[in-house]
């Protein structure tokens, strides 16, 4: 057993050694001196610099931020008890039920890692994007390129509806975003449910209302709702009249800039014992949409989707790590 003041480093090395690369959605081939993840693989999955992971494991850095601890718990696929122990070992208070959980259970992590050839993503109770498969990024646009505030389905759904209703304003917004270096290349979605996506948006409003009841003290959730009320009149209207909706299997058309329109089935799955939602897109075998997904899948080989909250490319993480690695 390690000395009491070196618990954190020992835990990280132990948990890293037990995690198979395949369970993290990484290639498991090639020569490895030991089982488990390499340090550079853990760093990439957590959006950290390799140097910082080394310092944590060697005990030269012992007080990571909440954000770093959350990223490590997710990358190492810790269960709730292990995550809480990691936080305490880092001198942090474990997350509480007062805020929306961003923790992904190990089984869900493995599921996403093994569904690399399916567009699938995991969301929190507030519909923040937490993790995604490589093909999700190829289909909907790489979330790494989205502003952090837009890695949320509710924000994007109401923004896209507003843009569709006013194409001229949308074009002006695109010009502004391009000038500012924030152009969004994600595909546009058309709902085939006869409501133009209205039922979907009502369900999202209902979800946020439920989340706010369950987590009234969550400042991040409160800021999300307040921002939508101020910036999206359609959201404010649904919120004011207490709109209620449920998520159903639906069919959508994704207008993709590379392969054109794809007609896909969209399903939302819940995770028992948690507030997470898993969203998956599929196409029937032999259809043009299935062929288009196969084409996009080739480009997704080798890519890894990681948490929308903290994920950066390894180079970007190393360059910017000083802002949140302690």
C-alpha positions as CSV (number, residue, x, y, z in Angstrom):
1,X,0.0,0.0,0.0
2,X,1.2,3.5,-0.7
3,X,1.9,6.2,1.9
4,X,-1.1,8.1,3.0
5,X,0.0,11.2,1.1
6,X,0.5,9.3,-2.1
7,X,-3.0,7.7,-2.3
8,X,-4.1,9.6,-5.3
9,X,-1.2,8.6,-7.5
10,X,-1.4,4.9,-6.5
11,X,-5.1,4.9,-7.2
12,X,-4.7,6.4,-10.7
13,X,-2.0,3.9,-11.6
14,X,-4.1,1.0,-10.3
15,X,-7.3,2.0,-12.0
16,X,-5.4,2.7,-15.3
17,X,-3.8,-0.7,-15.2
18,X,-7.1,-2.6,-14.9
19,X,-8.9,-0.8,-17.8
20,X,-8.6,-2.7,-21.1
21,X,-8.1,-0.4,-24.2
22,X,-11.0,-2.0,-26.0
23,X,-13.4,-1.0,-23.1
24,X,-12.4,2.6,-23.7
25,X,-13.0,2.3,-27.5
26,X,-9.3,2.2,-28.3
27,X,-7.4,-0.3,-30.5
28,X,-6.0,-3.1,-28.4
29,X,-3.5,-4.4,-30.9
30,X,0.2,-3.9,-31.0
31,X,2.9,-4.8,-28.4
32,X,2.2,-3.7,-24.9
33,X,4.5,-4.2,-21.9
34,X,1.5,-4.4,-19.6
35,X,-2.3,-4.6,-19.6
36,X,-4.4,-1.6,-19.2
37,X,-4.2,2.0,-20.6
38,X,-1.0,3.8,-21.4
39,X,-0.5,7.2,-19.7
40,X,-0.9,9.0,-23.0
41,X,-4.2,7.1,-23.7
42,X,-5.6,8.2,-20.3
43,X,-4.4,11.7,-20.9
44,X,-6.2,11.8,-24.3
45,X,-9.4,10.3,-22.9
46,X,-9.5,12.8,-20.0
47,X,-8.4,15.8,-22.1
48,X,-5.3,16.3,-20.1
49,X,-1.6,16.7,-20.9
50,X,0.5,13.6,-20.5
51,X,2.9,15.5,-18.3
52,X,0.1,16.3,-15.9
53,X,-1.0,12.7,-15.7
54,X,2.6,11.7,-14.9
55,X,2.8,14.3,-12.1
56,X,-0.4,13.1,-10.6
57,X,0.7,9.5,-10.6
58,X,4.1,10.4,-9.2
59,X,2.6,12.5,-6.4
60,X,4.1,15.7,-7.7
61,X,0.6,17.1,-8.3
62,X,-1.9,16.1,-5.6
63,X,-4.8,18.6,-5.8
64,X,-6.5,18.5,-9.2
65,X,-9.6,20.6,-9.7
66,X,-13.1,19.3,-9.7
67,X,-13.2,19.4,-13.5
68,X,-10.0,17.3,-13.7
69,X,-11.2,14.8,-11.1
70,X,-14.5,14.4,-13.0
71,X,-12.6,13.9,-16.3
72,X,-10.4,11.2,-14.7
73,X,-13.3,9.4,-13.1
74,X,-15.0,9.3,-16.5
75,X,-11.9,8.2,-18.5
76,X,-11.1,5.5,-15.9
77,X,-14.7,4.3,-15.9
78,X,-15.1,4.4,-12.1
79,X,-18.3,3.5,-10.4
80,X,-19.9,6.0,-8.0
81,X,-18.1,4.7,-4.9
82,X,-14.7,4.8,-6.7
83,X,-15.4,8.3,-8.1
84,X,-16.2,9.6,-4.6
85,X,-13.0,8.0,-3.3
86,X,-11.0,9.6,-6.0
87,X,-12.5,13.0,-5.1
88,X,-11.7,12.5,-1.4
89,X,-8.1,11.4,-2.2
90,X,-7.7,14.6,-4.1
91,X,-8.9,16.7,-1.2
92,X,-12.3,17.4,-2.9
93,X,-15.9,17.0,-1.8
94,X,-17.6,14.3,-3.9
95,X,-20.4,15.4,-6.2
96,X,-23.8,15.5,-4.6
97,X,-27.4,15.0,-5.8
98,X,-27.9,18.7,-5.6
99,X,-26.4,19.1,-9.0
100,X,-27.0,17.3,-12.3
101,X,-24.6,14.3,-12.4
102,X,-22.2,14.2,-15.3
103,X,-20.8,10.8,-14.2
104,X,-21.1,7.9,-16.7
105,X,-21.3,4.4,-15.3
106,X,-18.6,1.9,-16.5
107,X,-21.2,-0.2,-18.3
108,X,-22.4,2.8,-20.4
109,X,-18.7,3.8,-21.1
110,X,-18.1,0.3,-22.4
111,X,-21.3,0.3,-24.5
112,X,-20.3,3.6,-26.3
113,X,-16.7,2.3,-26.7
114,X,-18.0,-0.9,-28.4
115,X,-20.6,0.9,-30.6
116,X,-17.9,2.7,-32.6
117,X,-19.7,2.0,-35.8
118,X,-23.0,3.5,-34.6
119,X,-23.8,7.2,-34.2
120,X,-24.4,7.2,-30.4
121,X,-24.0,9.8,-27.7
122,X,-24.6,10.1,-24.0
123,X,-26.3,13.1,-22.4
124,X,-26.9,14.4,-18.8
125,X,-30.3,15.2,-17.4
126,X,-29.9,18.7,-18.6
127,X,-29.0,17.4,-22.1
128,X,-25.4,18.4,-22.0
129,X,-23.3,16.2,-24.3
130,X,-21.0,14.0,-22.3
131,X,-19.5,11.5,-24.6
132,X,-20.0,10.2,-28.2
133,X,-18.9,7.6,-30.7
134,X,-16.6,8.6,-33.6
135,X,-19.4,8.1,-36.1
136,X,-21.6,10.5,-34.2
137,X,-19.0,13.2,-34.8
138,X,-18.8,12.3,-38.5
139,X,-22.6,12.5,-38.9
140,X,-23.5,15.5,-36.9
141,X,-20.3,17.5,-37.0
142,X,-17.4,17.1,-34.5
143,X,-18.6,18.5,-31.1
144,X,-15.0,19.5,-30.4
145,X,-15.5,22.3,-32.8
146,X,-18.7,23.6,-31.1
147,X,-18.6,26.4,-28.6
148,X,-18.8,24.9,-25.1
149,X,-22.2,26.6,-24.5
150,X,-23.7,24.8,-27.6
151,X,-22.8,21.3,-26.6
152,X,-26.4,20.9,-25.4
153,X,-29.3,19.5,-27.3
154,X,-31.8,22.0,-26.0
155,X,-29.7,25.0,-27.0
156,X,-29.1,23.6,-30.5
157,X,-32.7,22.4,-31.0
158,X,-34.3,25.8,-30.3
159,X,-31.5,27.7,-32.1
160,X,-32.0,25.6,-35.2
161,X,-35.8,26.0,-35.1
162,X,-35.3,29.8,-34.9
163,X,-32.8,29.8,-37.8
164,X,-35.2,27.7,-40.0
165,X,-38.0,30.2,-39.3
166,X,-35.8,33.2,-40.3
167,X,-33.2,32.2,-43.0
168,X,-32.1,35.8,-43.6
169,X,-31.2,36.2,-39.9
170,X,-29.5,32.8,-39.9
171,X,-27.3,33.8,-42.8
172,X,-26.3,37.0,-41.0
173,X,-25.5,35.0,-37.9
174,X,-23.4,32.6,-39.9
175,X,-21.4,35.5,-41.4
176,X,-20.8,36.9,-37.9
177,X,-19.8,33.5,-36.5
178,X,-17.4,32.9,-39.4
179,X,-15.8,36.3,-39.0
180,X,-15.3,35.5,-35.3
181,X,-13.9,32.0,-36.0
182,X,-16.9,30.2,-34.6
183,X,-18.6,28.8,-37.7
184,X,-20.7,25.8,-37.1
185,X,-20.4,23.1,-39.7
186,X,-22.8,20.6,-38.0
187,X,-25.6,19.2,-40.2
188,X,-29.2,20.4,-40.1
189,X,-31.9,18.1,-39.0
190,X,-35.4,17.8,-40.4
191,X,-38.1,16.0,-38.3
192,X,-40.5,13.7,-40.1
193,X,-43.0,13.5,-37.3
194,X,-45.5,15.9,-38.8
195,X,-44.8,18.6,-36.2
196,X,-41.6,20.0,-37.6
197,X,-39.9,19.0,-34.4
198,X,-42.4,20.8,-32.1
199,X,-43.1,17.6,-30.1
200,X,-39.4,17.0,-29.7
201,X,-38.8,20.5,-28.4
202,X,-41.7,20.2,-26.0
203,X,-40.2,17.0,-24.6
204,X,-36.9,18.8,-24.1
205,X,-38.6,21.7,-22.2
206,X,-40.3,19.1,-20.0
207,X,-37.0,17.4,-19.3
208,X,-35.4,20.7,-18.2
209,X,-38.4,21.5,-16.0
210,X,-38.0,18.0,-14.3
211,X,-34.3,18.5,-13.9
212,X,-34.8,21.8,-12.2
213,X,-37.2,20.3,-9.8
214,X,-34.7,17.5,-9.0
215,X,-31.7,19.9,-8.8
216,X,-32.9,23.3,-7.8
217,X,-29.5,24.3,-6.4
218,X,-27.6,23.5,-9.6
219,X,-26.1,26.9,-10.8
220,X,-25.2,25.5,-14.2
221,X,-28.7,24.2,-14.8
222,X,-30.2,27.4,-13.6
223,X,-28.0,29.4,-15.9
224,X,-28.9,27.2,-18.9
225,X,-32.6,27.7,-18.3
226,X,-32.3,31.4,-17.7
227,X,-30.2,31.8,-20.9
228,X,-32.8,30.0,-23.0
229,X,-35.6,32.0,-21.5
230,X,-33.8,35.2,-22.5
231,X,-32.5,34.2,-25.9
232,X,-35.1,31.8,-27.4
233,X,-38.8,33.1,-27.5
234,X,-40.1,29.7,-28.5
235,X,-38.5,28.1,-25.4
236,X,-39.9,30.9,-23.2
237,X,-43.4,30.3,-24.6
238,X,-43.3,26.6,-24.0
239,X,-41.9,27.1,-20.5
240,X,-44.5,29.7,-19.6
241,X,-47.4,27.4,-20.5
242,X,-46.0,24.4,-18.8
243,X,-45.5,22.3,-21.9
244,X,-45.1,18.6,-21.3
245,X,-43.8,16.0,-23.7
246,X,-42.2,12.6,-23.9
247,X,-39.5,11.2,-26.1
248,X,-40.6,8.7,-28.8
249,X,-38.9,6.8,-31.5
250,X,-38.7,9.2,-34.5
251,X,-37.5,9.5,-38.0
252,X,-35.3,12.4,-39.1
253,X,-33.5,13.6,-42.2
254,X,-29.9,14.7,-41.6
255,X,-28.7,17.1,-44.4
256,X,-25.0,16.3,-44.5
257,X,-22.6,18.4,-46.5
258,X,-20.6,15.4,-47.6
259,X,-23.1,12.6,-48.3
260,X,-26.3,14.6,-48.7
261,X,-29.6,13.8,-46.9
262,X,-29.8,10.7,-44.7
263,X,-33.2,9.4,-43.5
264,X,-32.5,7.8,-40.1
265,X,-34.3,6.4,-37.1
266,X,-33.6,8.2,-33.8
267,X,-34.1,6.5,-30.5
268,X,-33.6,7.8,-26.9
269,X,-32.7,5.2,-24.2
270,X,-32.7,5.7,-20.5
271,X,-30.2,4.2,-18.1
272,X,-31.8,2.6,-15.0
273,X,-30.4,4.1,-11.7
274,X,-29.1,7.3,-13.4
275,X,-30.5,10.3,-15.2
276,X,-28.5,9.7,-18.4
277,X,-30.0,9.5,-21.8
278,X,-28.4,7.6,-24.7
279,X,-29.3,8.8,-28.2
280,X,-28.7,6.5,-31.2
281,X,-29.2,6.9,-35.0
282,X,-29.7,3.8,-37.2
283,X,-30.6,3.0,-40.8
284,X,-32.2,-0.1,-42.2
285,X,-29.8,-2.4,-44.0
286,X,-29.6,-1.9,-47.7
287,X,-31.0,1.6,-47.7
288,X,-29.2,4.7,-49.2
289,X,-28.8,6.0,-45.6
290,X,-27.0,2.8,-44.5
291,X,-24.6,3.2,-47.4
292,X,-24.0,6.8,-46.5
293,X,-23.2,5.8,-42.9
294,X,-20.8,3.2,-44.2
295,X,-19.0,5.9,-46.1
296,X,-18.8,8.2,-43.1
297,X,-17.7,5.3,-40.9
298,X,-14.5,4.9,-42.9
299,X,-13.5,8.4,-41.9
300,X,-14.4,7.7,-38.3
301,X,-12.0,4.8,-37.9
302,X,-9.5,5.5,-35.2
303,X,-11.3,8.6,-33.9
304,X,-12.3,8.6,-30.2
305,X,-15.3,10.6,-28.9
306,X,-14.8,11.9,-25.3
307,X,-16.6,14.1,-22.9
308,X,-17.9,17.3,-24.3
309,X,-17.2,19.0,-21.0
310,X,-13.5,18.6,-20.8
311,X,-12.4,16.9,-24.0
312,X,-9.6,18.5,-26.1
313,X,-7.3,17.2,-28.7
314,X,-4.0,16.1,-27.0
315,X,-2.1,19.1,-28.4
316,X,-4.7,21.5,-27.3
317,X,-4.9,20.0,-23.8
318,X,-1.1,20.3,-23.4
319,X,-1.2,23.9,-24.6
320,X,-4.1,25.0,-22.4
321,X,-3.7,22.7,-19.4
322,X,-2.4,25.4,-17.1
323,X,-5.9,27.0,-17.1
324,X,-7.5,24.2,-15.2
325,X,-4.8,21.6,-14.2
326,X,-3.6,22.3,-10.7
